Amino acid sequence: MHRQSLSIPAEVDGLNAFIDEVKSVYPNTYFVTASQISDYYKIGVDLSNDQLETFLSK
């Protein structure tokens, strides 16, 4: 989603509905930014579940 879409209430409502639906079907799903994905690959993909939780909470 483009950041300007986040200034439109209907777009935000749609995004939140999408997130709720995905998390209801796939409770272990994470939503991350492109920057977080880049950082994740810089440090490696062999993180434990606890390390991953800590990383994504930044």
N, C-alpha and C positions, 0 to 999 in steps of 0.2 A: 504494500500500500504506500502511496506517496504521502509524505508528511502533511501536505496541504489538505488531503482528504480528512485528516484528523480534526480539522476545524469545522467540518460539516457534521452536525449531530446525527443525521440519518446514516452516514457512513460509519461513524463510531458505533452506533447501535447495531448495524449489520456486522461489523467486525466482532463486537462482543457476543452476538448471537452465534457467529461462526465458531469462536473460541469455545463457548459453552457447549456447543454440539460436539465438537471434536473431543473435548476433554471428557464428555459423558461417555463416549464410545471408546476412547483411548486415554485412560487416566494418566498414563506415564508419558504423555506428550509434552514437549517443551516448545515454547515459542521464543525465538531468539532474534537478535538483530544481525545484520550482515557483518557488523563489526565484531560481534561476539563469535561468529563463525570463523572469521579470519583469525582472531586471537586464539581460538580453540585449536586450529590447525598449526599455528605457530608453536604451541607447547606440546602438541602431539595428541594422538587419539586414544592413548592407553590409560585414560583416567578411570579410577574406580567410581562407583556410583556416588560415594560420599564426596569425592573430589569434584565430580561433575556437578553435584548439587551446589557446592561452594562456589564453583566457577560461574554457574548460571545466576547465582544470587547477587553478583557484582553489578 
